[in-house]
C-alpha cells in the first residue's frame, strides 16, 4: 500500500513537515508549485498555513491538494537530532 500523510505542519519558507503512514517524517517543498496557477493562491502565507490532512492527502482550506505519492516521492527524510 502507498504511503499517505497522517499529520502535517506548515513551516517557514513554504515547507511542509509531514508524517506518513509508515512512520516516516519528511519535508516537502511547496515553492516549485507556486508558479503553477492552480497553486498560486498558496503564495499568501495565511492561506498556506491552512493546510490539513483530509484522510488521504494534504489539502488547503481553499481546496488545493497534492497527491500523496507526489508528497512522498518528492520529499526528503527528516533526520532525527
C-alpha positions in Angstrom: 0.0 0.0 0.0 1.2 3.5 -0.8 2.2 5.9 2.0 -0.2 8.6 2.8 0.1 11.6 5.2 -1.3 11.2 8.7 -0.1 14.6 10.1 1.1 17.8 8.5 2.6 21.0 9.9 3.4 24.1 7.8 6.8 25.6 8.2 8.6 28.7 7.1 9.6 29.2 3.5 6.7 27.1 2.1 7.9 23.8 3.6 5.6 21.1 5.0 6.6 18.8 7.8 4.7 15.6 7.0 4.4 12.3 9.0 3.4 9.4 6.7 1.5 6.2 7.4 4.8 4.2 7.6 6.0 6.4 10.5 8.5 8.4 8.4 8.7 12.1 8.9 9.6 14.1 5.7 9.9 17.7 4.4 8.1 18.7 1.3 8.9 22.0 -0.5 5.8 23.6 -2.0 7.8 26.6 -3.5 8.1 25.0 -7.0 4.3 24.6 -7.2 3.6 28.2 -6.5 4.4 29.1 -10.1 1.5 26.9 -11.3 -1.7 29.0 -11.5 -3.7 26.3 -9.5 -1.4 26.7 -6.5 -0.7 30.4 -6.8 -3.2 31.3 -4.1 -0.9 29.5 -1.6 1.7 32.3 -2.0 -0.5 34.0 0.6 1.2 32.8 3.8 -2.1 32.8 5.7 -3.6 30.5 3.0 -0.5 28.3 3.0 -0.7 27.8 6.8 -4.3 26.5 6.5 -3.1 23.0 5.5 -4.6 19.9 7.0 -4.8 16.1 6.4 -8.1 15.1 4.8 -7.7 11.4 5.4 -6.0 10.7 2.0 -3.6 13.6 1.4 -2.8 17.1 2.5 -5.3 19.8 1.5 -5.7 23.5 2.0 -8.8 25.3 3.0 -9.1 26.8 -0.5 -9.4 23.3 -2.0 -5.8 22.9 -3.3 -4.2 19.5 -2.7 -1.2 17.4 -3.8 -1.3 13.7 -4.4 0.0 11.5 -1.6 2.5 9.7 -3.8 3.9 13.1 -5.0 4.3 14.3 -1.4 6.2 11.1 -0.5 8.3 10.7 -3.7 9.3 14.4 -3.8 10.1 14.9 -0.1 13.2 14.5 1.9 13.5 12.5 5.1 13.9 14.5 8.3 17.0 13.4 10.2 16.4 12.9 13.9 18.6 15.1 16.1 
